[in-house]
């Protein structure tokens, strides 16, 4: 079964936002809101688009609006991947 790792998610976020350095994975980054981590809606749209393309899934538009933290986005993506397996 395919699963998106947190490391891959953070790499996609970094690339989608055009950052030279990634998110610090230490501490509570998984549960901090994207806005506090420095990611705006455009970075989120780009990230979700890449996840969809690279994993052959379609995520509802509400994912970008509703997933406020990396953990919430990762859970939603992995639930969709499991459903499509």
C-alpha positions in Angstrom: 0.0 0.0 0.0 1.4 3.4 -0.9 1.8 6.0 1.8 3.0 9.5 1.7 5.8 10.1 4.3 6.1 13.2 6.4 9.6 13.7 4.9 8.1 13.6 1.4 5.4 16.0 2.4 7.8 18.5 3.8 10.0 18.2 0.7 7.0 18.9 -1.5 6.0 21.9 0.6 9.6 23.3 0.4 9.7 22.9 -3.3 6.2 24.3 -3.9 7.1 27.4 -1.8 10.4 27.9 -3.6 12.4 27.6 -0.3 16.0 26.8 -0.1 15.7 25.2 3.3 13.0 22.9 4.5 10.7 23.0 7.5 12.4 22.1 10.7 11.0 18.7 11.5 11.8 18.9 15.2 9.4 19.9 17.8 5.7 20.4 17.0 6.0 21.1 13.2 3.5 18.4 12.5 0.8 20.2 14.5 1.6 23.8 13.7 -0.7 25.6 11.3 0.7 26.0 7.8 0.4 29.8 8.1 2.6 29.8 11.2 5.1 27.6 9.3 5.1 30.3 6.5 3.0 28.5 3.9 0.3 30.5 2.1 -2.6 29.2 0.1 -0.6 29.3 -3.2 2.1 27.0 -1.7 -0.7 24.7 -0.4 -2.4 24.6 -3.8 0.9 23.8 -5.5 1.7 21.1 -2.9 -1.7 19.4 -3.2 -1.5 19.5 -7.1 1.9 17.7 -6.9 0.6 15.2 -4.5 -2.3 14.4 -6.8 -0.1 14.1 -9.9 2.6 12.1 -8.3 0.3 9.7 -6.5 -2.5 9.4 -9.1 -5.2 10.5 -6.7 -7.8 13.3 -6.6 -8.2 15.2 -3.4 -11.4 17.3 -2.7 -11.0 21.0 -3.0 -11.8 21.2 0.7 -8.5 19.6 1.6 -6.6 22.8 1.0 -9.1 24.8 3.1 -9.6 22.3 5.8 -6.2 20.8 6.4 -4.6 23.4 8.7 -1.5 21.4 9.8 0.9 19.0 8.1 -0.5 16.1 10.2 -4.1 16.9 8.9 -2.9 17.0 5.3 -0.8 13.9 5.6 -3.8 12.0 7.2 -6.1 13.1 4.4 -3.7 12.1 1.7 -2.9 8.7 3.2 -6.6 8.0 3.8 -7.2 8.7 0.1 -4.3 6.6 -1.0 -5.6 3.7 1.2 -9.1 4.1 -0.3 -7.7 3.9 -3.8 -5.4 0.9 -3.1 
